[in-house]
């Protein structure tokens, strides 16, 4: 089978198209013929090894010293179950599924074997394979953190980085929860944000951006680019600051926790349950949650896809079509 193998940490050219053996499912695994996958910011960061200096050694030990231990990247996928192990009862041959391979990775290939307990679900009706592949990480990250922040109807929510994968889902989910949403992005994406339900948009590139900010019950920083010194000024006395891109609070954040009633929530690993998958699937099928696809590449063009994601200006999600069956 064809697969993109990450041969080292480095520039996109470390991703090489190779022919490798097709996997055989174990007793508790399903063999998925992948139709579509994505290139996420996580894929880009692993390939380029873009991590905080303080995390260099522990991340190398966790991921692989000289190259990624999981050499086939790709966290998200959609495809068809081609074979099942003898102990698998959740899926049958022919099921069209979507989900995430999580720490097993492996989506950048024609086939992958995953445990049947992996976060998979039946593909939502009415959407393409690329759209299905692009749901799991972004949508569930937004859902997890909005729930943790306890977003309520009537609250004012600012989403910084609103045009990205997590951001586009966060805008829609916050609106579904009844919040008043302000989305922050460059001006060219404002029309998109309004179409997703944003009540107001702001352009972070404008010099007067700080003066246009109001006061918010939740500030959701999806890209770790809003200065905390500005965010904390614009946070309600018992508001919540949420940064999903950085796991470590700064000294000023820790001081804010100690001295005020403002909540500080940083990035963390989050689990996805079967109920979460069913909830998101229902929202997508009913048209209440849209999947935004910026660009779609072929597997052979994955170096170009990584280059584009690395530029930091993608809108929504970047898809990889492996088999044109939509």
BELLINMO-V105051 format. One line per field, one symbol per residue. phi: phi as a letter, one per 30 degrees, with the letter a starting at -180 (. if undefined). burial: + if it has 24 or more other C-alpha atoms within 12 Angstrom, else -. Layout:
# BELLINMO-V105051
phi=???
burial=???
This chain:
# BELLINMO-V105051
phi=.daccddadldedddbdbcbdddcddecccccddcabbccddedddedhcbeedceddddddckdcaedddcdjdcabacdcabddcdbdbbejdcbblbdhddhjddadbbcbeddddbadeedibddddddcdddddddddedddddhdbeidcbcccidcdddddddeddddddjdcccccadddcdddddddjedabbcddddceedddccbdbcccdbhbdedededdcceecdbcbbccbdcddedddddedcbcdcbbceadbdccdddddddedddddidbccccdbbcdedcddddddddddibdcibccbccbdcd
burial=-++++++++--+-++++-----+-+---+++++++++++++++++++++----------+--+---+++++++++++++++++++----++---++++++++++++++++++++++-+++++++--++++++++++++++++++++-++++---+++++++++++++++++++++++-++++++++--++-+++-+++++++++--------++++++++++++++-+--++++++--++++++++--+---+--+-----++++++----+---++--++-++----++++++++++++++++++++++--+++++++++++---
